[in-house]
Amino acid sequence: MKYISKILLIVCISLLGQHTAAQPPKRKKEAAAKEATAVSVPMSDRAKAQYPTNATPTEVVWKRDVYRILDLKKEKNASLYYPVEPQGENMNLFTYIFKLFINNQIPAYKYNFDGDESFAAENKENVKELLDNFGIYYEEKNGVIIVEQRDIPSAQALSYYIKESNYYDQRTGTYNQRITALCPVLHKAGDFTSEVIKYPMFWLNFDEISPLLSQQKVMTSSYNNVSTMTLSDYFLKHNYEGEIYKTVNLRNLSINQYCKDDSAVKKEQKNIEKQLSDFRKHLWTQPEAVADSTTAEASDSTSTAKAEAKEEK
């Protein structure tokens, strides 16, 4: 009887050892799956209130909206691209917003054919449909979508489209410039050619994501590695550099659509930048003579803005 008890005890210990040995790999796999899509928990309304978005006033006397493209190969925009693979808590902008989106922590909106953004409820992107459309591999377990880090196309997100609103706030007598929309763009080689094709993924409402961008920091200097700022501050302080490719206009045309060649495009981009600069400059200084039509346009717009502001007061 004692002999049988000893045998049973040995068998139990052996089975327990096998079970213990099998647990770590299983736990490791589960942890890896969680880490693949792990990101900070959604913010409460109270927490969001601590991160004001400074939304554009509904009534302003002058406003001009422009669309820019941010090339992440440029040094000025490198903070948005690196690190391509997360390093501890550090991750680039695309990895961060991608994880927020697939975890249903932020809404994304379809990139329409005309390139304009629409934040209407019916225009919201479906997570699985978007992943299927862009060929991003994922697994679904118990209703939870899991995308491994190696399958997140972070390295291909080489540019962003942003919509920037420039306006004169007559209530405060200030000129403001703020981002209202953001769109990641994937760069992929074609199926039958080595030419790189750009694929805009979706639009994000900057006011909706700004509180969460305030929770993620990026490195801003290659010389001082402790020099960081939040992604929200990065955009609010205009640390980026981007060329204008479109303005809000009556015909809804991009610059490429009404300029005949690259030279004309560059000239038009400089012209628009100058118009914005002149308007801002002439808000507080009235020139004695108008040098050209661009300055005249800015001066007239400024005068109109000031006059209407006085009438409202």
Summary of the structure (lengths in Angstrom):
residues: 313
radius of gyration: 26.1
end to end distance: 101.8
largest distance: 113.4
contacts: 810
relative contact order: 0.14
helix: 42%
strand: 23%
